[in-house]
Amino acid sequence: MESLRFAYAAAQEKAELAIERAARVKEAAWARFNAEQNQREATEARLQATLDDNRREQTKLREEYQRLQAANTQMSEAQRTAQTEQRKQLEALEK
């Protein structure tokens, strides 16, 4: 009977240790999960900030491109006007 009590106590102690070990493993797993989740969220926030910066830069570049296109159009028109004037002056000199 004494050996049965001893075996029961030993088994109970092993079970308690296993439960404690399982609890530590579970706690460590949750800690890793939470750390990874926090890291993912931080990465997502950095990526979103970079995306926002890129969109702002793209908007600025698009606006600059449109300004340059408008300036190019004006310069082309001015060049045509100057060429027309030069032709008229040349024709007037030839007469």
Phi, psi and omega in degrees: 000320180298319180292327177294318178296320180295316179297319179297316180296318179295317179296320179295319179295318178298318179296317179296319178296319179296320178296317179296317179297317178297321179295320178294319179297316179298316180297318179295320179297317178295322179297315177297315180301313181296320178296316179295320178297316178298320179295318178299316181295320178294319178296317179298319179295318178296317179297320179295319178296319178295318178299316178298316177300316180296321179295319177297316180296319178298319178297315178300315181295321178297316179296318178296319178300316179296320177298317180293322177297317179297317179296320178297318178298315179297318180294321178296317178296318179296321179294317177298317179298316180296319179295320178297316179298317180297318178299315180298316180295320179296317178297321180294323179290326181289337181279000000 
